[in-house]
Amino acid sequence: MTENEKMIRSVRNWKGLGEELDRMKPEELSALSREESAVRINHVMLMADECIKIHPPRGRECGWVEQQKVFSKWRTNRI
């Protein structure tokens, strides 16, 4: 998988998560049981694990700069 394909996959994953969270109403989130909350948190953590597999840490102190680079490329390429 090329770096560009990795970037596209990562952005699409985050975009999908954002769209899903936007669809959920705050009332729905506050009404979740502890078990359902745990399941959803686990799904997000698994997604983060996948992202780390695609983009392993390289001794960075902060990933915000790299994330913004990915987002700026995404805007340019219109993924």
BALO-63997 format. One record per residue: residue number from 0; x, y, z of N, C-alpha, C in turn. Coordinates in nm, 2 decimals, padded with zeros to 4 digits, always signed. Layout:
# BALO-63997
NUM	X	Y	Z	X	Y	Z	X	Y	Z
...
This chain:
# BALO-63997
0	+00.09	-00.12	+00.00	+00.00	+00.00	+00.00	+00.09	+00.12	+00.00
1	+00.06	+00.21	-00.09	+00.14	+00.34	-00.10	+00.11	+00.43	+00.01
2	+00.19	+00.53	+00.03	+00.17	+00.63	+00.14	+00.04	+00.71	+00.11
3	+00.02	+00.74	-00.02	-00.11	+00.81	-00.06	-00.23	+00.72	-00.03
4	-00.22	+00.59	-00.06	-00.34	+00.51	-00.03	-00.36	+00.50	+00.12
5	-00.25	+00.49	+00.20	-00.27	+00.49	+00.35	-00.33	+00.62	+00.40
6	-00.29	+00.73	+00.34	-00.35	+00.86	+00.38	-00.50	+00.86	+00.35
7	-00.53	+00.82	+00.23	-00.67	+00.82	+00.18	-00.75	+00.73	+00.28
8	-00.70	+00.61	+00.31	-00.77	+00.52	+00.39	-00.80	+00.58	+00.53
9	-00.69	+00.64	+00.58	-00.70	+00.70	+00.72	-00.81	+00.81	+00.72
10	-00.80	+00.90	+00.62	-00.90	+01.01	+00.62	-01.04	+00.96	+00.60
11	-01.06	+00.86	+00.52	-01.19	+00.81	+00.50	-01.24	+00.74	+00.63
12	-01.15	+00.67	+00.70	-01.19	+00.62	+00.83	-01.24	+00.73	+00.93
13	-01.16	+00.83	+00.94	-01.20	+00.94	+01.03	-01.32	+01.01	+00.98
14	-01.34	+01.03	+00.85	-01.46	+01.09	+00.80	-01.58	+01.01	+00.83
15	-01.57	+00.88	+00.81	-01.68	+00.79	+00.84	-01.72	+00.80	+00.99
16	-01.62	+00.80	+01.08	-01.65	+00.81	+01.22	-01.72	+00.95	+01.25
17	-01.67	+01.05	+01.19	-01.73	+01.19	+01.22	-01.87	+01.19	+01.17
18	-01.90	+01.13	+01.05	-02.04	+01.13	+01.00	-02.13	+01.05	+01.10
19	-02.08	+00.94	+01.15	-02.16	+00.86	+01.24	-02.19	+00.94	+01.37
20	-02.09	+01.00	+01.42	-02.11	+01.08	+01.55	-02.20	+01.19	+01.53
21	-02.19	+01.26	+01.41	-02.28	+01.37	+01.38	-02.43	+01.32	+01.37
22	-02.45	+01.20	+01.33	-02.59	+01.15	+01.32	-02.65	+01.12	+01.46
23	-02.56	+01.09	+01.55	-02.61	+01.06	+01.69	-02.65	+01.18	+01.76
24	-02.76	+01.18	+01.82	-02.81	+01.30	+01.89	-02.75	+01.29	+02.03
25	-02.73	+01.41	+02.09	-02.68	+01.41	+02.23	-02.77	+01.33	+02.33
26	-02.90	+01.34	+02.31	-02.99	+01.26	+02.40	-02.96	+01.11	+02.39
27	-02.94	+01.07	+02.27	-02.91	+00.92	+02.25	-02.79	+00.88	+02.32
28	-02.68	+00.97	+02.31	-02.56	+00.93	+02.38	-02.58	+00.93	+02.53
29	-02.65	+01.02	+02.58	-02.67	+01.03	+02.73	-02.76	+00.91	+02.78
30	-02.84	+00.86	+02.69	-02.93	+00.75	+02.73	-02.87	+00.61	+02.71
31	-02.74	+00.60	+02.66	-02.68	+00.47	+02.65	-02.65	+00.41	+02.78
32	-02.66	+00.28	+02.78	-02.62	+00.20	+02.90	-02.47	+00.20	+02.91
33	-02.42	+00.16	+03.03	-02.28	+00.15	+03.05	-02.22	+00.05	+02.95
34	-02.29	-00.06	+02.93	-02.24	-00.16	+02.84	-02.23	-00.11	+02.69
35	-02.34	-00.04	+02.65	-02.34	+00.01	+02.51	-02.23	+00.11	+02.50
36	-02.21	+00.20	+02.60	-02.11	+00.30	+02.59	-01.97	+00.23	+02.58
37	-01.95	+00.12	+02.65	-01.82	+00.05	+02.65	-01.80	-00.01	+02.51
38	-01.90	-00.06	+02.45	-01.89	-00.12	+02.31	-01.85	-00.01	+02.21
39	-01.92	+00.10	+02.22	-01.89	+00.21	+02.13	-01.75	+00.27	+02.15
40	-01.71	+00.28	+02.27	-01.57	+00.33	+02.30	-01.47	+00.23	+02.25
41	-01.50	+00.10	+02.27	-01.41	+00.00	+02.21	-01.39	+00.01	+02.06
42	-01.51	+00.03	+01.99	-01.50	+00.05	+01.85	-01.41	+00.16	+01.81
43	-01.42	+00.27	+01.88	-01.33	+00.39	+01.85	-01.19	+00.36	+01.87
44	-01.16	+00.29	+01.99	-01.02	+00.25	+02.02	-00.97	+00.15	+01.91
45	-01.05	+00.06	+01.87	-01.00	-00.03	+01.76	-00.97	+00.05	+01.63
46	-01.05	+00.15	+01.60	-01.02	+00.23	+01.49	-00.89	+00.30	+01.50
47	-00.87	+00.35	+01.62	-00.74	+00.42	+01.65	-00.62	+00.33	+01.63
48	-00.64	+00.20	+01.68	-00.53	+00.10	+01.66	-00.50	+00.08	+01.52
49	-00.61	+00.07	+01.43	-00.59	+00.06	+01.29	-00.51	+00.18	+01.23
50	-00.54	+00.29	+01.27	-00.48	+00.41	+01.23	-00.33	+00.41	+01.26
51	-00.30	+00.36	+01.38	-00.16	+00.35	+01.43	-00.08	+00.25	+01.34
52	-00.15	+00.14	+01.31	-00.09	+00.04	+01.22	-00.05	+00.10	+01.08
53	-00.14	+00.19	+01.03	-00.11	+00.25	+00.90	-00.01	+00.36	+00.91
54	-00.01	+00.44	+01.02	+00.08	+00.55	+01.04	+00.15	+00.53	+01.18
55	+00.25	+00.44	+01.19	+00.31	+00.42	+01.32	+00.39	+00.54	+01.37
56	+00.39	+00.56	+01.50	+00.46	+00.68	+01.55	+00.61	+00.68	+01.52
57	+00.66	+00.80	+01.49	+00.80	+00.81	+01.45	+00.87	+00.90	+01.55
58	+00.85	+00.88	+01.68	+00.92	+00.96	+01.78	+00.87	+01.10	+01.78
59	+00.74	+01.12	+01.75	+00.68	+01.26	+01.75	+00.64	+01.29	+01.89
60	+00.64	+01.42	+01.92	+00.58	+01.47	+02.05	+00.43	+01.49	+02.03
61	+00.39	+01.53	+01.91	+00.25	+01.56	+01.88	+00.22	+01.53	+01.74
62	+00.10	+01.47	+01.72	+00.06	+01.43	+01.58	-00.03	+01.53	+01.51
63	-00.06	+01.64	+01.58	-00.15	+01.74	+01.53	-00.10	+01.80	+01.39
64	+00.03	+01.83	+01.39	+00.08	+01.89	+01.26	+00.07	+01.79	+01.15
65	+00.10	+01.66	+01.17	+00.08	+01.56	+01.07	-00.06	+01.54	+01.03
66	-00.15	+01.54	+01.13	-00.29	+01.53	+01.10	-00.34	+01.65	+01.01
67	-00.30	+01.77	+01.04	-00.34	+01.88	+00.96	-00.28	+01.87	+00.82
68	-00.16	+01.81	+00.80	-00.11	+01.79	+00.67	-00.20	+01.69	+00.59
69	-00.24	+01.59	+00.66	-00.33	+01.49	+00.59	-00.46	+01.56	+00.56
70	-00.52	+01.64	+00.65	-00.65	+01.70	+00.62	-00.63	+01.80	+00.50
71	-00.52	+01.87	+00.50	-00.50	+01.97	+00.39	-00.49	+01.90	+00.26
72	-00.42	+01.78	+00.25	-00.42	+01.71	+00.13	-00.55	+01.65	+00.09
73	-00.63	+01.61	+00.19	-00.77	+01.56	+00.17	-00.85	+01.67	+00.10
74	-00.84	+01.80	+00.15	-00.92	+01.90	+00.10	-00.87	+01.93	-00.05
75	-00.74	+01.92	-00.07	-00.69	+01.95	-00.21	-00.73	+01.84	-00.30
76	-00.73	+01.71	-00.26	-00.76	+01.60	-00.35	-00.91	+01.57	-00.35
77	-00.98	+01.62	-00.26	-01.13	+01.60	-00.25	-01.16	+01.45	-00.25
78	-01.12	+01.39	-00.15	-01.14	+01.24	-00.13	-01.28	+01.22	-00.11
